[in-house]
Each structure stands twice: as C-alpha cells, then as structure tokens.
Amino acid sequence: MAEAIVSHAVNKLEDLMHGDAESLYGMNDDIRWLKRELKKLLGFLRDGNAKQKQDAEVKSWIENVRDVTHGVEDLVDNYLFRASRFPHSFSSIHSRHSFFKKVDEIKHKINGLLAQRLALGLVNLGANRYITDQIVDPEARSRQCVFMDGDDDVSTSIVGFGEERKAIISQLTSSGDQLLVLSLVGIHGIGKTTLARSVYQSPEIKRTFIARAWIFVTKHCTVINVLKNIMKELVTIPKKIKGQALSERSKCIIDEIKEDYSLERWSEKDIKMALHELIKIKGKCLIIMDDVRSKELWERIQTSFVTTDNGSRVLLTTRSVEVGKHVGPNRAAHELRLLNENESRLLFLKKVYPEEIVHEFMVDLKEAGEELLRICGGLPMHLVLLGSLLSRKAKTVGVWSKVLETLSFQFNDILCFCYDELPLELKNCFLYIVAFEEGSEVKASQLKRLWMAEFLVLDKEGNQERDTKANRYLEELSKRSLVQVTKRKYNGDPSRVRVHRLLQELCGKLSEENNFLNVEGRCSKQSDHPTVITARRVAFYGVIPNTYFDPLSSNLTTPSLRTFMCFGSSKLQHRLGQYLEGLRLLTVIDVEGEKRVTTLPSEISNLIHLRYLRWIVHSNQGVKFLPSLENLHYLQTLATNATITIEDGLGGLKSIRCLTHAKCGLLVAKQLIKLTQLKRLKITLNEAVILNPFEKQRRLESLSLFGEEGSIPMEAFTVFPALHKLKIYGILADSKPLPAHTSFPQGLTKLTLAYSCLTKDPMPTLEKLPNLMILSLEDKAYDGKYMICSEVGFPQLLRLVLKKLEKLEDWEVGNGAMKRLRSLVIEGCRKLKMLPEGLQQINSLKEIKLIQMGNMVVIE
C-alpha cells in the first residue's frame, strides 16, 4: 500500500512539472528534487513489503515513508495555495524563508530514510509500476458485448451449478398465482450472486415475468430502503394494466421515488401499501433480494408481497441457513456446495485461458496447478481471482512456483495476494471503490473522473489521453476479476461496475489502515485521538451529526483532507461553509442526496485545488445558484442534476472537461468558447444562441442541448468535428429540416433527438452517417406519418429506439438496411400499423421490444 501512496505522490509532482512553470512560483528545483528522491524510496519499498511481516523495524520504516510522502504532498499543495491566493504577502522574505525551512526539514527526513534502508538491508527491486502489454486495447476489444446488462463473468463462472440453475428456473416459472419464495444459501464467495444473476438473465425468466427487480441488501439497509429500491426498479418498466389504478397516496410515493426523494414523510405502512399496489398493477413480477441477513428484515418486507396473487416470485440469497429455511418454509433452501476437483479445475482453467478451451493443465504446470487448486479449496471466488491473475502472467513453471511461494508467505490469503499483485497505478484506483455503497452499481464515468481528479491516472503516455487510460485501468481490473462489469456501452466500454462484498471489505480495511479513505465517518485506528479522523479522504452515508461542522469541537478538523463525499444525507447543515473554509487542499467534493442546501457555499470559490465538484440535490427546487468559479483553474468536472445559473467566472475554468446542466444564455455561451479542454457538455439554452464560435472546441466529444422553443441552433449538428455523442431536446431554430449528412460530425456514434417536431422524414439524412451505432427518436422528434429506411442505409447501426412518434403510421425498411442492428425498441407509437417486413432480413437482430403499442402484441 505504501508503494501506491508514494507512486501517487510522484504522479502528482510529475503532473505539476508538466504544467506551466510559472504556476510553481519558484519551487521548480525543489519539486524536481522531491520527485527524484521519492522515486528512489519507491524502488526499495518492494523489498520492504516482502520483509515487513517478519521485521518490525522494516514495517516502521515503511510507515515513516508513507508519512513523509503525505508530508510532501501537503507541503507542495499548501505552498501553491498560499502563493496563488496571497501572492503579495507570500512574496515577503519572511514568509518564503519560513516555508522553505519546512522544505529543508522534509529533505532531511527523506535523506534519513534513504540512509536507514542501508542498515535494514533493503535493496532496490524496482517498482511493479506499469500495466503489462497483455491488457486488451479498447479499440481492438470485441464489440459482441454491447448492450450487455449483466456481469461479464456470469456465462463463464457457472460451473458446477447447472442442475441448481435448472431447478430454480423451473420453480420460478411454475404455474400458480400464489406467491412463491425461494432461497439460495451459501458462504461468502461460493457463487450465490453469480448463480442468481444467471437465473435473472435467462431467456425463460425474461419471457415469464412482466417486470423484474434486482435489489442488493446492504449491511445497514433499512426496511424503507429496501422497499424504495424495489419500487425504483419496478417503476422503470412501462407496463400498465387497464382497469386498475394506484391510490392517490401511492401515486405520490411513487412520484417521489422517481425523483429519488428520501420518503421521510411517509410511514413504513404507506410505503408497503404502495409497493403492494404497484406489484398488483405491474402483473407477474420477479424480485431478487441479494444477501438478506436477518429473518426480521424479511418478515417486515414480505407483507408487501403475500396477497398479490398474480404469480409473482421472490428469490433471496443469504449466508444464513436459518434465514434461507425461514423465508420458504414449504420448500427446502438451495444450499450451494464447494466445487469438486474436476469442477474446480474447469473453472480455474477457464479463467487462466479466457480465449481458449482448455480442460487439463499442461504437463509442466500440472504439479503447481494442482497445488493452486488445493489452496483454493473449491471456493469459486478464489478460483476465479487466482485464475484471472494468472491469465495476466506467463504460463511457466517459474512464474507459477513464485506465486505458490508468495502465497505461502501470505498464509494463502488469496484476496490480499491479488491486491498486492496489482500494478502500482491500479492499487489506489481499486481502493477508491470503497467510497461507494457496498454491492451498488457504480457509474464507470463517475469513477473514472474521480480517478483523474485525484491524479490516479497518469498524464499522456504514448499519446494516450487520460480518459482512454482510465478505460484501460478499468478493463485491467475487470480482467483480473477484481471488478465486475455489469453493463457496457454501445461501443463496448464499461458503463457500470460492481465489486464483490469481500473485496470491498478488503478495500475498506486497507484504506483505513493507511489513512487513504474513511467511510461513514469511522475513526482511524491509527490515530492517537480516536475522535480525530486522520484519513485524507472521507465519505459519509446518512445523517452527519452537527458537531462535524463545529469549528471548535469538530472531529473532522484535518487540513490535509483531499476528498469530501456525502451520500444520502438529509441534514447537511448550512454551516458546511465554515467547515470547508479550513479545508483548502480539497480536490474532490461529491455530495448527493442533500435537499436543503440549494445554494452552494461561497467558500468553494477559494478551493483552488478543486478538480471535481458534483452536487446532486434530491428536491424539486434543485441547485439554484453557484458561487463564482473564477479561481478554480484546475476544475475538470462540474456536475449537478438540476439546472443551474452561472453568474460569472466561467471563463476561468481552463481545465474543465465535463460540465453538466448549465443554464446558458448568449453571454455565458460566449464564455464557453474559452473552455478549450471541454469534452462533455450538458447545457440548457434559454434563448437562441449562435454556436459558430464553438469551432475552437476541437475536443468536445459529448454534447447534450436542452432548449426552449426555437432556441436550438442548427449549428449544433455541424460545428463540433470531434463529437461522438449528441443529444438534442427541443425545437430547432426556424423549424428547419436537418442539414445534409455531410455537415454532421463524421465520427458521430450516438444520436438522440426529442421534441424536435421535424416534419420531413429524418431517415434519408441520418442513414448516411457512416459510424452511427445508436439512434433514438423520442417524444415527437418526428411529426410525420411515413418513414423509410432505404437499402444499405445505417451500415453501423446497432440499436434503434422509436418512442412516442404519435403520428407515425407506416415504416418501410429496405433490403440490406440496418444490417448490423441488434436491438429495436418501439414505444408509444400507437398509430403504427405493423412492423416492416424488411426486419425479417436482419439476421443480427436479437431483441425487439414493443411497448404501449395499442393493439400490437407485446414482444419481450
């Protein structure tokens, strides 16, 4: 872990040196020296890590290296803060002398550590720093996994449980209207979740159930949390039954769930009744509750299901045999066993050789391989992790023997071993996942932007942009089975990821021991004062006591804090501004769930190191005002779920890459021209804006425009040459037709049009876009009656969505059109008479969904 901390500090110093030399305010030589000496220490840490368990002095030396490294970061960041905010007073001889005296103290400590390593006999083994070339190039990766909405590993990890899978599917799809509850029981890592997800994704289940919901029951989950999460999943299914309606109370609750409100004004009884009514209206539902820990939780939830009598089913996974047998007393719980020797070998080899079919060890690897299987003990999780790790290494006796030797030193702790074997640049990236709620699906885009803000992704190397490298990092974690990709984008990149509970617990333990990240405000065990949080990052869940924001009694008064996260709090106080004032080194602020603070603290304006600001307000008011951002020159991401008005200072955001939900008039649009690093922009136009000057933004890849009537300029389609993703919500200026296809960005891969009210068929234009993969025409995007897709049109299209085109009656698809189409969704096009015959010629078509189509048959 200390290796990763030192490597991270070196990355930050390198990033500073690559920037503008003037921004270092005369500290160039010192930063160069600190970077060079930290690199020396990094080389000795690898040897130290191998010896620290047997040598207390080496362990102490490593802890001192970690502390000195943190001191270097604090020293440099404090210097830059003071020099930037108070340039006149800081230029005095006294101020600079005092500061550089601290630099000399740090240098003395580093020289002392380098001398001490000689006495300890530590040698420079170098650093396991760079990812192997074996990593898959995202551009060369197979695109067959597009639209996948389940774990990458599900199809390859179902070994030994084939009969259990068949039995569970058979029981769940059996006839009968009475509620049926089944349970999967087994120890951590035995494959309960993998098996349940395989059942959940099976074609038989999708055909049988009108609606499905997957709920992960976290350690501190309340009954109301579970009920809310179930309803949140079910309300996304746009299926209704005529003749039935929700009560007014239940409508209000479900509306609040759609907006992600806290439901604190409703009782448990009200929410249960709303869920009960929702299931009755939806029809036959399957609900899977993953990792239920107590009988009491189930007892309080089940009353929402028991009298639905529409053939709904519930499947629970649990580690407790008692819970498993209690929830389904009329049927025995499905207790999962450890894999036998042959099953273990098959699963292990599937992971070691992911691109091949191998059933036996090679002769020279047989002895080492069998010993590795013995260490795994038939536990699927151990087999998957160890096999995935070996897939990234050479298949030689020497390498596998070294793995066995290292495992013996670590008492066969496979989880820790797989973490230790990560390249340095991935260790902190992996630990960062502990900030998110256990078992939750994490947005890959959010995680990658946090990595970049924290300097966890190196700057350009081999002409690769940081976001491309972040994708490589995520793919490498996936290849090692440390992260599960649960959903991929249209181009195959990860969209959502999840981490197994055991691995998240390991991340939490390592993070706390090394003051990397503290979750839920738990105090660091390393602190001499148990009320003081010494972690450099903190993430809160739920209510934060008022004392945390009292400058006199706060147990969070740590000027070294880099990251402040708060999720699900309903009582974040206005005094937050006083707290932030003392945290001048903050790099990340991520707040979600707070509904009282709709005006962000003005103190944010002075946080010059801030690179990531995300503030999600779960209220109908949203964020109403942002303070001046003029001083935040390094801000890369500014995101909120509500429309915000930026008064001034926008032009100072020279480094911003992601700006979402900004409300923009002509004045602000002119300022946006200056944001030359911008890659993702989501903006609301409240007046007609001329976008021609935006041609300077050659980097913009994703643009979402929301506009009032007639405010969307035609230039939105033509002036961004690097654009890959474009969303237009609103009527085009002067109600013009679409421009010629040659005016569109030729690299455009995803296009969404809504409320455009086009009167001319857009297909003859759009079908000529050479790289378009996903097209969505939604909510009166087209107001005509006829639509034609001509022969050989849409050569790359993979997914087509037609939603609420209320006047559409006839649709023609020519031979050879959309030859790669995999998914077709038509919703709310009630006047469409029939599906085009040309669809029968598309052999690649895997999915057709017809929703709310009048008399047309619904195909799931």
ABEGO torsion letter per residue (X at the ends): XAAAAAAAAAAAAAAAAABBAAAAGGAAAAAAAAAAAAAAAAAAAAAAAAAAAABAAAAAAAAAAAAAAAAAAAAAAAAAAAAAABAAAAABAAAAAAAAAAAAAAAAAAAAAAAAAAAAGBBBAEBBABBBAABBBAAABBAAABGBABBAAAAAABBGAAAAAAAAAAAAABBEABBBBBBBBEBBGAGAAAAAAAAAABAAAAAABABBBBBBBBAABBAAAAAAAAAAAAAABBBBBBGBBBBAAAAAAAAAAAAGBAGAABBAAAAAAAAAAAAAAAEBBBBBBBGBABAAAAAAAAAAAAAAGAGBBBBBBBABAAAAAAABAABBBBBBBBBBAAAAAAAAAAAABAABBBABBBAAAAAAAAAAAAAAGGBAAAAAAAAAAAAABBBBAAAAAAAAAAAAAAGGBAAAAAAAABBAAAAAAAAAAAABBBGBBBBAAAAAAAAAAAGABBBBBGGBBAAAAAAAAAAAAAAAGABBBABBBAAGBBABBBBBAAAAAAAAAAAAAAGABBBGGBBBAABABAABBABABBBBBEBBBAAAABAAABAABBAABABBBBBGBAABBAAAAAAAAABAABABBBBBGBAABABBBAAAAABAABABBBBBBBBAAEBABBBBAAABAABABBBBABBBBBABGAAABAABABBBGBBBBAAAAAAAAABAABABBBBBBABBBBAAAAAABAABABBBBBBBBGABBAAAAAABAABABBBBBEBBBGGBBBBBAAABBAABABBBBBGAGBABBAAAAAAABAABABBBBBGGABABABBBBBBGBGAABABBBBBGBAABABBBBBBGBGAABABBBBBGBAABABBBAAAAABAABABBBBBGAEABBBBX
